[in-house]
Amino acid sequence: MKTLHTTDYFVFLFYFLIVALYGYWVYQRKKSLTADSKDYFLAEGSLTWWAIGASLIASNISAEQFIGMSGSGFKMGLAIAAYEWMAAITLIIVGIFFIPVYLKNKIYTMPQFLNQRYNSTVSIVMAVFWLLLYVVVNLTSILYLGALAVSSISGINFTVCIFALAIFAIIITLGGMKVIGFTDVIQVFFLILGGLATTYIALNLVADHFGVQGALNGLGLMYEKAPDHFEMIFGKDNENYLDLPGLSVLIGGLWIVNLNYWGCNQYITQRALGADLKTARGGLLFAAGLKLLMPVIVVLPGIAAYILYKEGYFQEEMIQDGSVNPDHAYPVLLNLLPTGLKGLSFAALTAAVVASLAGKANSIATIFSLDVYKKIFNTEASEKKLVNVGKTTIIVSMLLAIVISPYLGIDKKGGFQYIQEYTGFVSPGIFAMFILGFFWKKATSSAAMFATVGGFILSVIFKFLPNIMDLSFLAPLGFAVENAEGIYEIPFLDRMAFVFVICIAAMFFISIAENKRGVKPKGLEVDTTMFKVHTGFAVGSLLIVGVVAALYLLFW
């Protein structure tokens, strides 16, 4: 039933008041510092390791995961957890190799890095590009999917949900990064508590249906009834191979997805850029530990929904336009929860959406204020002026998202996998530009521009190549797979790997040619001592890597 009981609304209101009042208290306690743009945008020096880690997860986990990844769990099973478990290892890599470079060179935004390493042209082009991407794609899709989920659970009008989520996010975002960072701790608490409650109830529903009791028995029954949904590595005969192409999830394009997202993304790295190295690494390690838990919260409910659907539950609710829509799995499952728990899970989902919207809006404001407004429109802008411009940018970007989001229609295209594939059009080139910019001093600005523009063009070519020519000759080499329509395609994760390798090679040859002509690139301050880690971080990292390895061995 698409409605909330009075008790559910009370639980949600309780959550809203806690977050709002705590955010207001943080703002009042530190508002004397908000005239400083770095403090407003980065909460410089004020976020603890646990606040950084919680904020990373709160900003990352949104409707994309709750709705999209649960839908992928319904469709393909535990294998989709590769994104989360790979992210845990990626966060450790970013903490060891990426964050020290940013902090040592006093880098606060991604365009600033590009200006400092390459030139202002690359920086401005990418700043404008990121703003368009963040507003038109990311902010809009978060708002759309979030409103869709909230509406389907509560029965509240879709448009009302869009406005309510946007306003709630604006209230939090206007307080600056320190308010976002500390309120995200509460958001993550509700997110994990509500998510675990949903998983627990889902497993119990499975157990009850088959006449046994207990969540663990339910988990065992899920493995027994749908063993194909507990495979981590797909063979070419699996219908989902194009989405998760076998070993590519371990040695191929999935690394590019994760390293680009967690290491070269203003939206994410901003949480750590205002801290000292030890605190930033502690936050990243904490986030990595929480990442291990995410599949329990977002993937297992999707698999449970699949089992229950096969047993005759919610036959009508899963149908959209005459066929099963996996992205309905999580909202439908929440509607089975008892009063009170439904309100808690509803609060958790709302927390994830609002936290993600707030984090994205703050990053948009940071890039526009520091890398566009100050450099192009007002080079003498005061700190107070930059903060005010940032606040205006937050409101304008959210208004644009409100206007655009009702026309997005992303749910019909497949949630999580849709977002991953089309973000992958730009990831390989950007990551190539960053990784060589970090660790190869000979990389030139012309090479960086080629990776950015050329990488996108190559991604488009690889995407539409099957419409131009027959790729069946690549099948014996493992580079192409026949889809449901009988057309041979290159899996999108493999496409990303190919484009990345081409961009790296092109950047190498362009840079060498320019070096011979006397072009001397700007380098960053990098030395091996930056990459040393303290004992606690090393031990924690080994534990996390060991857990991920054990999980893959268990479900291989």
Buried (B, 14 or more C-beta within 10 A) or exposed (E): EEEBBEBBEEBBEBBBEBBBEBBBEBBEEBEEBBBBBBBBBBBBEBBBBBBBBBBBBBBBBBBBBBBBBBBBBBBBBBBBBBBBBBBBBBBBBBBBBBBBBBBBBEBBBBBBBBBBBBBBBBBBBBBBBBBEBBBBBBBBBBBBBBBBBBBBBBEBEBEEBBBBBBEBBBBBBBBBBBBBBBBBBBBBBBBBBBBBBBBBBBBBBBBEBBEBEEBEBBBBBBEEBBEEBBBBBBEEEBEBBBBBBBEBBEEBBBBBBBBBBBBBBBBBBBBBBBBEBEBBBBBBBBBBBBBBBBBBBBBBBBBBBBBBBEEEBBEEBBEEEEEBBBBBBBBBBBBBBEEBBBBBBBBBBBBBBBBBBBBBBBBBBBBBBBBBBBBEEEEEBEBEBBBBBBBBBBBBBBEBBBEBBBEBEBBEEBBBBBBBBBBBBBBBBBBBBBBBBBEBBBBBBBBBBBBBEBBBEBBEEBBEBBEEEEBEEBEEEBBBBBBEEEBBBBBBBBBBBBBBEBBBEBBBEBBEEBBEEEBEBBBBEBEEEBEEBEEEBBEBBEBBBEBBEEBBEEBE
